[in-house]
Amino acid sequence: MVFRTKNSRINLGDSINLNGEEMKPVPETRFLGVHIDEFLDWNNHVEKTGLRLSSIGYGIRVVSRYMDEKTLKILYHANFESVLRYGIVFWGCSSSIQLLFIIQKRTIRAPG
């Protein structure tokens, strides 16, 4: 992966020769659960995290009819908040983070 700005006009072609080894550049990758793209704008990571959090939030809303508030809080912190906080030191300044806050509010307001 080659990092660059959105305004750069660098065209790397189909492959890069590094120490005699041909490598194909990729626009994005997943490293330790964090989605990184060549521009480091984190929109892709926020989008994928949003999908995962929506799924977890749905599960919490479904089981909320059968659990008390204390158990739901444990479930929220163990499943939802742990995913939300993972790697936030890197991607927390993303301009699209508002999407995750909306999903978080929807999950917290689930009827109990």
C-alpha positions as CSV (number, residue, x, y, z in Angstrom):
1,M,0.0,0.0,0.0
2,V,1.3,3.4,-0.9
3,F,-0.1,6.3,1.2
4,R,-0.9,9.5,-0.7
5,T,-3.1,12.6,-0.6
6,K,-6.3,12.9,-2.6
7,N,-4.8,15.6,-4.7
8,S,-1.7,13.7,-5.7
9,R,-1.5,12.6,-9.3
10,I,0.9,9.7,-8.7
11,N,0.3,6.7,-10.9
12,L,2.1,3.7,-9.7
13,G,1.0,1.4,-12.5
14,D,0.2,-2.3,-12.0
15,S,3.1,-3.3,-9.8
16,I,6.0,-2.0,-7.7
17,N,9.5,-3.5,-7.7
18,L,10.8,-3.6,-4.1
19,N,14.1,-5.4,-3.5
20,G,13.7,-7.4,-6.7
21,E,10.2,-8.5,-5.7
22,E,7.1,-7.5,-7.7
23,M,4.3,-6.2,-5.5
24,K,0.8,-5.1,-6.6
25,P,-0.3,-1.9,-4.8
26,V,-3.7,-2.1,-3.1
27,P,-6.0,0.8,-2.3
28,E,-7.1,-0.5,1.1
29,T,-6.3,-3.2,3.7
30,R,-7.3,-4.5,7.1
31,F,-4.6,-4.5,9.7
32,L,-5.4,-5.7,13.3
33,G,-9.1,-5.1,12.7
34,V,-8.7,-1.5,11.5
35,H,-9.5,-0.8,7.8
36,I,-6.8,1.5,6.3
37,D,-7.0,3.1,2.9
38,E,-4.4,4.9,0.9
39,F,-5.7,8.3,1.8
40,L,-6.0,7.7,5.6
41,D,-9.4,9.3,5.7
42,W,-11.0,6.4,7.7
43,N,-14.4,6.6,5.9
44,N,-14.2,3.0,4.9
45,H,-13.4,1.9,8.5
46,V,-16.3,4.0,9.9
47,E,-18.7,2.6,7.4
48,K,-17.7,-1.1,8.1
49,T,-17.7,-0.4,11.9
50,G,-21.2,1.1,11.5
51,L,-22.5,-2.0,9.8
52,R,-21.1,-4.2,12.6
53,L,-22.5,-1.9,15.3
54,S,-25.9,-1.8,13.6
55,S,-25.9,-5.6,13.8
56,I,-24.9,-5.7,17.4
57,G,-27.5,-3.0,18.2
58,Y,-30.2,-5.0,16.5
59,G,-29.3,-8.0,18.7
60,I,-29.4,-5.9,21.8
61,R,-32.9,-4.5,20.9
62,V,-34.2,-8.1,20.3
63,V,-33.0,-9.4,23.6
64,S,-34.0,-6.3,25.5
65,R,-37.5,-7.7,26.0
66,Y,-36.1,-10.6,28.0
67,M,-33.4,-9.0,30.2
68,D,-33.2,-6.5,33.0
69,E,-31.4,-3.2,32.7
70,K,-28.3,-4.3,34.5
71,T,-27.8,-7.3,32.2
72,L,-28.4,-5.1,29.1
73,K,-25.7,-2.7,30.3
74,I,-23.2,-5.6,30.6
75,L,-24.2,-6.8,27.1
76,Y,-23.8,-3.2,25.7
77,H,-20.4,-2.7,27.2
78,A,-19.1,-6.1,26.3
79,N,-20.3,-6.1,22.7
80,F,-21.2,-2.7,21.4
81,E,-18.8,-0.3,23.2
82,S,-15.8,-2.6,22.9
83,V,-16.2,-2.5,19.1
84,L,-16.8,1.2,19.1
85,R,-13.7,2.0,21.1
86,Y,-11.3,-0.3,19.3
87,G,-8.6,1.8,17.6
88,I,-10.5,5.0,18.2
89,V,-7.2,6.8,18.8
90,F,-6.4,6.4,15.1
91,W,-9.8,6.9,13.4
92,G,-11.6,9.0,16.0
93,C,-11.0,12.3,14.2
94,S,-12.8,11.1,11.1
95,S,-15.3,13.5,9.6
96,S,-17.8,10.7,9.2
97,I,-17.9,9.6,12.8
98,Q,-21.3,11.1,13.3
99,L,-22.8,8.0,11.8
100,L,-21.5,5.9,14.7
101,F,-22.9,8.2,17.3
102,I,-26.4,7.9,15.7
103,I,-26.2,4.1,15.8
104,Q,-25.0,4.3,19.4
105,K,-27.9,6.5,20.4
106,R,-30.4,4.2,18.7
107,T,-28.9,1.2,20.6
108,I,-28.9,3.0,24.0
109,R,-32.5,4.0,23.6
110,A,-33.6,0.5,22.9
111,P,-36.8,-0.3,24.9
112,G,-35.9,-2.3,28.0
